[in-house]
Amino acid sequence: MSDNIKPEMMINFEKSSSRTQSGFGVEYDYGSVMHYSATSFTRNGQPTLKALRVTSDASQMGQRRGFSAGDVRKINAMYKCKN
């Protein structure tokens, strides 16, 4: 799929280290408002991302309607909120 990505945008696809990123104990969230869509940064209209797991939220990749339930859990954990 890397052939589908604009060369100048490859930096957006580098893997992050668990030493520099925290999931705050929240499962990976394809439906996160921060998640790229399946065709983000495409150079040819073809997919640049593919869900590794088939989940109900995988079809929500790239949604911009609002925070997902996972986003809310992660924000609450980050700021030590009770709800």
Secondary structure as GFF3:
##gff-version 3
##sequence-region A 1 83
A	DSSP	three_ten_helix	2	4	.	.	.	ID=ss1
A	DSSP	three_ten_helix	7	13	.	.	.	ID=ss2
A	DSSP	three_ten_helix	58	60	.	.	.	ID=ss3
A	DSSP	alpha_helix	69	78	.	.	.	ID=ss4
###
